[in-house]
Amino acid sequence: HAFEAQLARAHTKKKLKFTLPGPMTIVDTVADRFYGDKVKMAMAFAELLNQEALALQADGVDIIQFDEPAFNVYMEEAADWGVKALEVAARGLTCTTAVHICYGYGIEANNKWKETLGHEWRQYEKVFPALAKSSIQQVSLECMHSHVPMEMMQLLEGKDVMVGVIDVANPAIETAEEIADTIGRALQYVPKNRLIACTNCGLAPMSRAVAEAKLKALAEGAKLASQRYA
């Protein structure tokens, strides 16, 4: 990803963030005809990801985020070895490190699976304690129109929490008031200096116009929340 990172760095002096797939999620989506062991395969990918992350850091990237939706599916394994693989991928980085955990969008299998999770999505309860003990500095999770209980964020004490306040599965544009309200509820469990407002996940499913409108709403909502809860 050197070309993308260098191009982006050349066009802004502001903080630059880059995302990579996490090792556990790669293992979940790649056929194994060599290792015969998910953990060994994940650690091999973690080493490769680490090389890429260090190179991105050298190209001026300020924040490197690993996306791990698989953490919501294999909770025990995520706590057992998924977080360890993540730390291998982030080894030696001096830039800010983050992990994003989402519930998946767009495909019918994901939508049907989410329908089976019940009124409250408490999967984070099993993974957050392991993440809280890890070296990863930021944790990104979805809160807008999800069934994740806000109190789950208390398990991430000591981490920056990126709170998803933009729904990426619905083209309706959030209002600044809606976003500020969601931030306000999150502030009951996350200190102000630890909370970062963000989108639930990537905006790729949206049209450019909708994506830009949602990002504008995110900025306006965060500004309103800063005024309201100062």
HUGITA-V355232 format. One line per field, one symbol per residue. ss: DSSP state (H for helix, E for strand, L for the rest). A space follows every 50 residues. Layout:
BEGIN
ss=???
END
This chain:
BEGIN
ss=LHHHHHHHHHLLLLLLEEEEELHHHHHHHLLLLLLLLHHHHHHHHHHHHH HHHHHHHHLLLLEEEEELHHHHLLHHHHHHHHHHHHHHHLLLLLLEEEEE ELLLLLLHHHHHHHHLLLLLLLLHHHHHHHHHLLLLLEEEEELLLLLLLH HHHHHHLLLEEEEELLLLLLLLLLLHHHHHHHHHHHLLLLLHHHEEEELL LLLLLLLHHHHHHHHHHHHHHHHHHHHHLL
END
